[in-house]
């Protein structure tokens, strides 16, 4: 069974910036939770951000292991009592999961990036009623039951329209120089359809030597990997990768949140995989206004990453 809502088959592009964008969950209808199921039935839950009509960005570590011998992807679209799962199958002959060629599980963050090619308008759809809050497994329902729910629930109908035709975020492109972001950042946490926005109150720095950006952790946790890191003016700054705990001299751990950014390395990979679709992406240079010169001391996190690499 395929989705058939031709009115929503195309995808919108963000054309304006606003200082208060991406402050509430309704601003994140380009981001979803998804499940990657390996042939042995083991399932990994992560998140992904839609960046093109048929393309989602996520973290490589979410799909590298479950999809190495083929896998099934299911993207959950709604935060409603009834939802729809968009399904797609990855095989070696017909791949839809593309992992950065330099990604290594033993090396943190820099190449922790993957693309998922899923045509939402044509993908297989399964409909279900959420029942986990009742202590029961989710119950799959017919399309007619789901359509009836949508028909009589205007908020759900609007949410479905937004999920099928989201505003695609522009990519914030970083140059090969240390920089501090001059924008506020936020991410969305999605678990069992329930959405919450987390705002970052700390400074965020991109470090050329590391190849990724970092900040103190503001609540990012396992299961949120692969989600987009958004600026308050609507740009996609990077993809959630990892958090790192470091013991300080006083014995109190300091936890950092780290994310892959759109630098020359990631963009080259995207161009190779996406072909002509790559040139349809809205890319914005992280020029003055988006960033400023970084004067922070990155010694602690650089040393920690080196220790991780040396221990492999």
C-alpha positions in Angstrom: 0.0 0.0 0.0 1.3 3.4 -0.9 0.5 6.9 0.3 -1.6 8.8 -2.2 -2.0 12.4 -1.3 -1.0 14.2 -4.5 -1.7 17.6 -3.0 1.2 17.1 -0.6 3.6 15.3 -3.0 6.0 18.2 -3.3 8.2 19.6 -0.6 8.5 23.2 0.6 11.7 25.2 0.8 12.4 27.7 3.6 12.6 31.1 1.8 12.7 33.4 4.8 14.6 33.6 8.0 13.1 34.6 11.3 14.7 35.1 14.7 12.1 33.0 16.4 12.0 29.9 14.1 12.6 26.5 15.5 11.5 27.3 19.0 8.5 25.0 19.2 7.8 21.5 18.0 5.6 22.6 15.1 8.8 24.1 13.5 10.4 20.7 13.3 8.1 18.9 10.9 11.1 18.1 8.8 12.4 15.8 11.6 11.1 12.3 12.4 12.0 9.2 14.5 12.7 6.1 12.5 13.5 2.4 13.1 16.1 0.4 11.2 15.5 -3.3 11.5 18.2 -5.8 10.5 17.5 -9.2 9.0 17.8 -10.8 12.4 15.0 -8.6 13.7 17.1 -6.4 15.9 15.8 -2.8 15.7 17.6 0.5 16.2 15.7 3.7 16.9 17.1 7.0 15.8 15.9 10.3 14.2 16.4 11.9 10.8 15.9 15.2 9.1 14.4 15.6 5.7 16.6 17.7 3.5 15.2 16.9 0.0 12.2 15.5 -1.7 13.5 12.0 -1.4 16.4 12.5 1.0 16.9 12.4 4.8 20.1 13.1 6.8 21.0 11.0 9.8 23.9 9.6 11.8 26.0 6.8 10.2 26.2 4.9 13.5 22.4 4.5 13.4 22.4 2.4 10.3 25.9 1.1 9.8 25.4 -2.1 11.8 21.7 -2.9 11.3 21.9 -2.2 7.5 25.2 -3.9 6.6 23.4 -6.9 5.2 20.2 -5.1 4.3 17.5 -3.7 6.5 14.0 -2.3 6.6 13.4 1.4 7.5 10.2 2.7 9.0 9.7 6.5 9.5 7.0 7.5 12.0 5.2 10.6 10.8 2.8 11.8 13.5 2.5 12.8 17.1 -1.1 11.6 17.3 -3.1 8.7 18.8 -3.0 7.3 15.3 0.1 7.5 13.1 1.5 6.2 9.9 4.8 4.4 9.3 6.5 5.0 6.0 8.5 1.8 5.0 11.4 1.3 2.7 13.8 -1.6 2.1 17.6 -1.4 1.8 19.5 -4.1 -0.1 22.9 -4.3 -1.7 21.3 -4.4 -5.1 18.9 -1.6 -4.4 20.5 0.6 -1.7 18.7 3.4 0.0 21.1 3.8 2.9 24.4 5.6 2.0 27.0 5.8 4.7 30.0 8.3 4.6 32.9 6.3 3.0 35.3 7.5 5.8 33.0 6.6 8.7 34.5 4.3 11.3 32.7 3.3 14.5 36.0 3.7 16.4 36.4 7.4 15.4 34.1 9.9 16.9 31.7 12.2 15.1 33.6 13.8 12.2 32.3 11.4 9.5 29.2 10.1 11.4 26.8 11.0 8.6 24.5 9.0 6.3 21.8 9.7 3.8 18.5 7.8 3.5 16.8 7.8 0.1 13.0 7.5 0.7 10.2 8.7 -1.5 7.6 9.5 1.1 4.8 10.0 -1.4 5.3 6.5 -2.9 6.6 4.5 0.0 4.7 1.7 1.6 2.4 3.0 4.4 1.2 1.1 7.6 -1.2 2.7 9.9 -1.5 2.1 13.7 -3.0 3.2 16.9 -0.6 4.0 19.8 -1.4 1.8 22.8 1.9 1.8 24.7 0.5 4.2 27.3 -2.1 1.6 28.0 0.5 -1.1 28.5 -0.4 -2.7 25.2 1.5 -3.1 22.0 0.6 -0.7 19.2 -2.3 -1.9 17.1 -2.2 -1.8 13.3 -5.3 -0.5 11.7 -6.7 -0.3 8.1 -6.2 2.8 6.0 -10.0 3.5 6.2 -9.8 3.6 10.0 -6.8 6.0 9.8 -8.5 8.2 7.1 -11.6 8.4 9.3 -9.5 9.6 12.2 -7.8 12.2 10.0 -11.1 13.4 8.5 -12.6 14.1 12.0 -9.4 15.5 13.6 -8.3 18.9 12.0 -5.1 19.2 14.1 -4.1 15.7 13.0 -4.9 16.6 9.4 -2.7 19.7 9.6 0.1 17.7 11.1 -0.1 15.1 8.4 0.0 17.9 5.7 3.1 19.4 7.4 4.8 16.0 7.7 4.2 15.2 4.0 5.1 18.7 2.8 7.6 20.0 5.3 9.6 23.2 5.1 13.1 22.0 4.1 15.9 23.6 6.1 18.8 25.3 4.4 22.2 23.8 5.2 24.6 25.9 7.1 28.0 25.3 5.4 31.2 25.7 7.5 34.6 26.7 6.1 37.9 25.2 7.3 38.4 27.5 10.2 37.6 27.4 13.9 34.4 29.3 14.6 31.8 30.1 17.3 28.2 30.0 16.2 26.4 33.3 16.5 23.0 31.7 16.5 21.0 29.9 19.2 20.6 26.2 18.7 17.8 23.7 19.4 17.1 20.0 18.8 13.9 18.0 19.0 13.6 14.9 21.1 11.1 12.3 19.7 10.2 9.1 21.6 7.2 7.0 20.8 5.8 10.0 18.8 6.0 12.4 21.7 8.0 15.6 20.8 9.9 18.0 23.0 12.2 20.8 22.1 15.6 21.2 23.8 17.2 24.6 23.6 21.0 25.0 24.0 22.0 27.8 26.5 25.7 27.2 26.0 28.3 28.5 23.4 28.9 26.2 20.5 32.2 25.9 18.6 33.3 24.3 15.4 36.9 23.0 15.6 38.7 22.4 12.3 41.1 19.9 13.9 38.2 17.8 15.1 36.0 18.2 12.1 32.9 18.7 14.2 31.1 21.2 16.5 30.5 20.8 20.2 28.9 22.4 23.2 28.1 21.4 26.7 25.3 18.8 26.7 21.8 20.3 27.2 19.8 17.1 27.4 20.7 15.2 24.2 20.5 11.4 24.9 20.6 8.0 23.3 17.8 7.6 20.7 18.1 11.2 19.4 21.1 10.5 17.2 20.6 11.5 13.6 18.4 14.4 14.3 19.0 17.9 13.0 20.7 20.6 15.0 18.8 23.8 14.1 19.6 27.5 14.4 16.9 29.9 15.6 16.9 31.4 12.1 16.0 28.1 10.5 19.3 26.7 9.2 20.3 23.1 9.6 23.7 23.4 11.4 24.5 19.7 11.7 23.4 16.2 12.7 23.4 14.8 16.3 26.2 12.3 16.8 27.4 11.7 20.3 27.9 13.0 23.8 31.1 12.6 25.7 31.7 12.6 29.5 35.0 14.0 30.8 36.2 13.8 34.4 37.5 17.1 35.6 40.3 17.7 38.2 37.6 17.9 40.9 36.2 14.6 39.9 33.0 16.1 38.6 32.2 14.9 35.1 31.7 17.4 32.3 29.5 16.2 29.5 29.8 17.5 25.9 27.4 17.2 23.0 29.0 16.8 19.6 27.6 17.0 16.1 28.8 16.6 12.5 28.6 19.8 10.5 28.2 20.5 6.8 31.8 21.2 5.8 33.6 20.5 2.5 34.0 16.8 3.5 30.3 16.1 4.1 29.2 18.2 1.1 31.5 16.2 -1.3 30.0 13.0 0.0 26.4 14.3 -0.4 27.2 15.5 -4.0 28.5 12.0 -4.9 25.5 10.2 -3.5 22.6 12.6 -4.4 23.7 13.5 -7.9 21.6 16.3 -9.4 19.4 16.4 -6.3 22.4 17.9 -4.5 22.2 21.1 -6.5 18.6 21.6 -5.4 19.6 22.0 -1.8 19.6 25.5 -0.3 23.2 26.0 1.1 24.2 29.0 3.0 27.8 29.9 3.9 28.5 30.3 7.6 29.7 33.8 7.0 29.8 36.7 9.6 26.4 37.0 11.1 26.1 33.2 11.4 29.5 32.7 13.1 32.3 34.7 14.8 35.9 34.0 15.6 36.4 31.4 18.3 38.6 32.3 21.2 37.7 29.3 23.3 40.3 26.8 24.5 39.5 23.4 23.0 42.3 21.5 24.7 40.1 19.4 26.9 37.9 18.0 24.2 40.8 17.6 21.7 42.8 15.7 24.3 39.8 13.5 25.1 39.2 12.6 21.5 42.9 11.8 21.0 42.7 9.5 24.0 39.7 7.7 22.5 41.5 7.2 19.2 44.7 6.0 20.9 42.8 3.4 22.9 41.4 1.7 19.7 
